[in-house]
Amino acid sequence: MQQLTFNHYLFQFLFIFLLGISIFLGLALTLMTEPSIYLIQMIAHKQYHTTLDWQTISSITKQSYALAVNNTYTFESTLLTSAEVSHLNDVFIVITKAKLAFLVALSLTICLFLSGKRYFSRTVFTWLLFLLYSFFICLVSLGMQFSHSFIVFHQLLFPKGNWSFPENSALIQTFPPPFWFLLFSTYVSLLFFSITGLLVLKSKLQKCKSSRVSI
């Protein structure tokens, strides 16, 4: 009986943790699609005076995205310096690790769900919401000191220190500070709507169970 209780909590903990990681990374990777980047960029550049025209910005964005997300780059122009290309190579490594972590977490989540249904209880939904809400609160707190959080984030992910560029560099002019704050705000908003959706789903499931019991 004691072993069953241990398995019960172990499965629930692993399932909630892995599902939470899958949701966190899934939302982040959703924002890394090219249409999302372009849309956020268009909005951000309305708040930022850049020295580049939109055609140049689009070209740099296309090259940056190809290198950072797909690890492909053609040196048809000299819009990006070697230092900027080096940084985007590091970004590709980070994104690749995020994709791998997402696939592993999602696969393990599905395996746990299929193999350990008997260990799950009604509290799983509640604890998942608690985890997501806690992460949401942490992100909001970080967003209140976004500039500092942005620097610390880069120092952790890019310890080589090759992520800092002059304000007039092509990469900064293409992806200015408002772009990153808007990208961050969009991610927080997506997380908020995900939590809201789960709360609505939980409420409907509870109503369905109540109606079945009353019948």
C-alpha positions in Angstrom: 0.0 0.0 0.0 2.9 2.3 0.9 4.6 1.6 -2.4 1.4 2.4 -4.3 1.1 5.7 -2.5 4.7 6.5 -3.5 4.1 5.6 -7.1 0.9 7.7 -7.0 2.7 10.9 -6.0 5.8 10.1 -8.2 3.7 9.7 -11.3 1.7 12.9 -10.6 4.8 14.9 -9.9 6.6 13.8 -13.1 3.5 14.2 -15.2 2.8 17.7 -14.0 6.4 18.8 -14.2 6.9 17.4 -17.7 3.6 18.7 -19.0 4.4 22.1 -17.6 7.8 22.1 -19.4 6.1 21.1 -22.6 3.7 24.0 -22.3 6.4 26.5 -21.4 8.7 25.5 -24.3 5.8 24.9 -26.7 4.6 28.5 -26.3 8.2 29.8 -26.7 8.8 27.8 -29.9 5.4 29.0 -31.2 6.7 32.6 -31.0 9.9 31.6 -32.9 8.0 31.0 -36.2 8.9 33.5 -38.9 5.4 35.1 -39.2 5.3 35.7 -35.5 8.7 37.4 -35.6 7.7 39.6 -38.5 4.5 40.7 -36.9 6.1 41.6 -33.6 8.9 43.3 -35.4 6.5 45.5 -37.3 4.8 46.6 -34.1 8.1 47.2 -32.3 9.5 49.4 -35.0 6.6 51.8 -34.7 8.1 52.6 -31.3 11.7 52.7 -32.3 13.5 55.1 -34.6 15.8 52.9 -36.7 18.5 54.0 -39.2 17.5 51.2 -41.6 14.7 51.1 -44.1 12.1 48.3 -43.9 13.5 46.5 -46.9 16.9 46.2 -45.2 15.3 45.2 -41.9 13.3 42.4 -43.7 16.5 41.2 -45.4 18.4 41.1 -42.1 15.5 39.4 -40.4 15.4 36.7 -43.1 19.1 36.1 -42.8 19.0 36.1 -39.0 16.1 33.7 -38.8 17.7 31.4 -41.3 20.8 31.2 -39.3 19.4 31.3 -35.7 16.5 28.8 -36.4 17.6 26.7 -39.4 21.4 27.1 -39.2 21.5 28.1 -42.9 23.1 31.3 -44.1 24.2 32.5 -47.5 26.7 35.3 -47.6 25.1 37.1 -50.5 25.5 40.4 -48.7 27.5 41.9 -45.9 24.6 43.1 -43.8 25.7 41.1 -40.8 29.2 41.2 -39.3 31.2 38.1 -38.3 30.5 38.8 -34.7 26.8 39.0 -35.3 26.8 35.7 -37.2 28.8 34.1 -34.4 26.1 35.2 -31.9 23.3 33.9 -34.1 25.2 30.5 -34.3 25.0 30.4 -30.5 21.3 31.3 -30.7 20.7 28.3 -33.0 22.3 26.0 -30.4 20.0 27.4 -27.7 16.9 27.0 -29.9 18.0 23.5 -30.9 18.3 22.5 -27.3 14.9 24.0 -26.5 13.3 22.0 -29.4 15.0 18.8 -28.1 13.9 19.4 -24.6 10.3 20.1 -25.8 10.2 16.8 -27.8 11.6 14.8 -24.9 9.3 16.4 -22.3 6.2 15.9 -24.5 7.1 12.3 -25.3 7.6 11.4 -21.7 4.4 13.2 -20.7 2.4 11.1 -23.2 4.1 7.9 -22.0 3.3 8.7 -18.4 -0.3 9.5 -19.3 -0.8 6.2 -21.2 1.0 4.0 -18.7 0.0 5.5 -15.4 -3.6 6.6 -15.6 -4.5 4.7 -12.5 -2.1 6.9 -10.4 -3.7 10.2 -11.4 -6.2 12.0 -9.3 -8.4 15.1 -9.6 -5.6 17.2 -8.1 -3.4 16.8 -11.2 -5.3 19.6 -12.9 -5.1 21.8 -9.9 -1.4 21.3 -9.4 -0.7 21.9 -13.1 -2.6 25.2 -12.9 -0.6 26.1 -9.8 2.7 25.4 -11.6 1.7 27.5 -14.6 0.4 30.3 -12.5 3.6 30.4 -10.4 5.6 30.6 -13.6 3.3 33.4 -14.8 3.9 35.4 -11.6 7.7 34.9 -11.9 7.6 36.2 -15.5 5.6 39.2 -14.5 8.1 40.0 -11.8 11.0 39.6 -14.2 9.1 41.9 -16.7 8.9 44.6 -14.1 12.8 44.8 -14.4 13.0 43.7 -18.0 16.3 45.4 -18.8 18.1 43.8 -15.9 16.4 40.4 -16.6 17.3 40.6 -20.2 21.0 41.1 -19.4 21.1 38.2 -16.9 19.2 36.0 -19.3 21.9 36.6 -22.0 24.7 36.1 -19.5 23.4 32.7 -18.6 22.7 31.5 -22.1 25.6 33.1 -23.8 28.6 32.9 -21.4 31.0 33.8 -24.2 29.8 37.3 -23.9 29.4 37.8 -27.7 25.8 39.0 -27.4 26.4 42.7 -26.8 26.6 45.0 -29.8 26.7 48.8 -30.5 23.3 50.5 -30.8 24.0 51.3 -34.5 24.8 47.7 -35.4 22.6 46.0 -38.0 21.4 43.3 -35.5 20.3 45.9 -32.8 18.7 48.2 -35.4 16.8 45.2 -36.7 15.9 43.7 -33.3 15.7 46.8 -31.0 14.9 46.7 -27.3 11.1 47.2 -27.9 11.1 44.1 -30.0 12.4 41.9 -27.2 10.0 43.5 -24.6 7.1 43.0 -27.0 8.2 39.4 -27.6 8.4 38.8 -23.9 5.0 40.4 -23.3 3.4 38.3 -26.0 4.8 35.1 -24.4 3.4 36.2 -21.0 0.1 36.9 -22.6 0.0 33.5 -24.3 0.7 31.8 -21.0 -2.1 33.8 -19.3 -4.6 32.8 -22.0 -3.4 29.1 -21.6 -4.1 29.3 -17.9 -7.5 30.8 -18.5 -8.3 28.2 -21.1 -7.3 25.4 -18.6 -9.5 27.0 -15.9 -12.5 27.1 -18.2 -11.9 23.5 -19.2 -11.6 22.5 -15.6 -14.8 24.3 -14.7 -16.7 22.6 -17.6 -15.4 19.1 -16.6 -16.5 19.7 -13.0 -20.0 20.7 -14.2 -20.2 17.6 -16.4 -19.3 15.4 -13.5 -21.8 17.1 -11.2 -24.6 16.7 -13.8 -23.8 13.0 -14.1 -23.8 12.5 -10.4 -27.2 14.3 -10.0 -28.7 12.2 -12.8 
